[in-house]
């Protein structure tokens, strides 16, 4: 659904950039695919299960394309 370097907003607070998308990596405790994302203000890195990340609590604000460079990198 989301791609690496997409900018998303949590419905409660914060802008984040996706740094890893669900693929062959899994969270050990629950064997779930996950997104890794970074808070653009604090630079904290977070992990969230794919199902939770895609349930509507995050909304795409800026899609990253191969033709642009991210100012956040």
C-alpha positions in Angstrom: 0.0 0.0 0.0 2.7 2.5 1.1 6.2 2.8 -0.4 9.6 3.6 1.0 10.1 7.3 1.4 6.3 8.1 1.4 5.4 10.7 3.9 2.4 9.8 6.1 0.5 11.5 8.9 -0.9 9.6 11.9 -4.5 10.6 12.5 -3.7 11.7 16.0 -0.3 13.4 15.7 2.9 13.5 13.7 4.4 13.2 10.2 6.5 10.2 9.4 8.6 8.9 6.5 8.4 5.2 5.7 11.9 3.6 5.8 11.0 -0.1 5.4 7.9 -1.8 3.9 6.5 -5.2 4.6 8.4 -7.9 2.9 10.3 -11.0 4.0 11.1 -9.4 7.4 8.9 -10.4 10.4 8.5 -9.3 14.0 9.8 -12.2 16.1 7.1 -12.1 18.9 4.1 -12.3 16.5 5.6 -13.4 13.1 3.9 -10.3 11.5 5.1 -8.2 8.6 5.8 -4.6 9.6 6.5 -1.1 8.5 9.5 0.8 9.8 9.0 4.6 9.9 10.7 7.7 11.3 9.2 10.7 13.0 10.2 13.7 11.0 10.4 16.0 14.0 12.1 13.8 16.6 13.9 11.3 14.3 12.5 8.4 16.5 12.2 5.2 14.6 9.1 3.1 15.0 7.9 -0.4 13.9 4.2 -1.2 13.4 2.5 -4.4 12.2 1.3 -4.1 8.6 -2.3 -4.6 9.5 -2.3 -1.8 12.0 -0.4 0.6 9.7 -2.9 0.0 6.9 -6.1 0.2 9.1 -6.7 3.9 8.4 -4.7 5.5 11.3 -2.0 6.6 8.8 -2.8 8.7 5.7 -0.5 9.4 2.7 0.4 13.1 2.6 3.3 12.9 0.0 4.1 10.0 -2.3 7.8 9.6 -3.1 8.7 9.2 -6.7 11.9 8.0 -8.3 12.2 11.5 -10.0 12.6 13.5 -6.8 15.0 13.5 -3.9 13.6 13.4 -0.4 14.7 16.4 1.7 14.4 14.2 4.8 17.2 11.8 3.8 
